[in-house]
């Protein structure tokens, strides 16, 4: 891809999300953790997926609300 001035643009500048961003890394780690937790719950009789869902909602819902409020306030 070329810039208006004719300079070549690298692939990393074409990405919509920076893979080195702390928010991106945290999101990827969070998604992989949730997948691992549900996989563990599905393969063992220790946890049920309902219990995992309840705990994740109990943790992530207040976290998301606090993040949203902090963005509004600050």
C-alpha positions in Angstrom: 0.0 0.0 0.0 1.3 3.5 -0.8 0.8 6.8 1.0 -0.3 9.9 -0.9 3.3 11.0 -1.0 4.3 7.7 -2.7 6.1 6.2 0.3 5.5 2.5 1.0 3.5 1.7 4.1 4.4 -1.4 6.2 1.9 -4.0 7.2 1.9 -3.0 10.9 0.6 0.5 10.0 -2.3 -1.0 8.0 -3.7 -3.0 11.0 -6.8 -1.5 12.6 -5.7 -2.8 16.0 -2.1 -2.7 17.2 -1.1 -6.2 18.4 1.4 -4.6 20.8 -1.3 -2.6 22.6 -1.8 -3.6 26.2 -5.6 -3.6 25.7 -5.3 -6.0 22.7 -3.0 -8.4 24.6 -5.3 -8.4 27.7 -8.3 -9.1 25.5 -6.6 -12.1 23.8 -5.4 -13.5 27.1 -8.9 -13.0 28.6 -10.6 -14.8 25.7 -8.1 -17.7 25.8 -8.6 -18.0 29.6 -12.3 -18.2 29.2 -12.0 -20.8 26.5 -9.6 -22.9 28.7 -12.0 -22.6 31.7 -15.0 -23.7 29.7 -13.0 -26.5 28.1 -11.9 -27.7 31.6 -15.4 -27.5 32.9 -16.7 -29.5 29.9 -14.1 -32.2 30.2 -14.3 -32.7 34.0 -17.1 -33.2 36.5 -15.6 -30.7 38.9 -17.3 -27.6 37.5 -20.4 -27.1 35.5 -20.6 -24.6 32.7 -23.4 -22.9 34.5 -21.2 -22.3 37.5 -18.4 -21.0 35.2 -20.8 -18.7 33.5 -22.1 -17.3 36.8 -18.6 -16.7 38.2 -17.5 -15.0 34.9 -20.5 -12.7 34.9 -20.0 -11.9 38.5 -16.5 -10.8 37.8 -16.7 -9.3 34.3 -20.0 -7.4 34.6 -18.8 -5.1 37.4 -15.4 -4.8 35.7 -17.0 -3.7 32.4 -19.3 -1.3 34.2 -16.3 0.3 36.1 -14.4 0.6 32.9 -17.3 2.3 31.2 -17.9 4.7 34.1 -14.2 5.5 34.3 -14.1 6.4 30.6 -17.1 8.7 31.1 -15.7 10.4 34.2 -12.0 10.7 33.2 
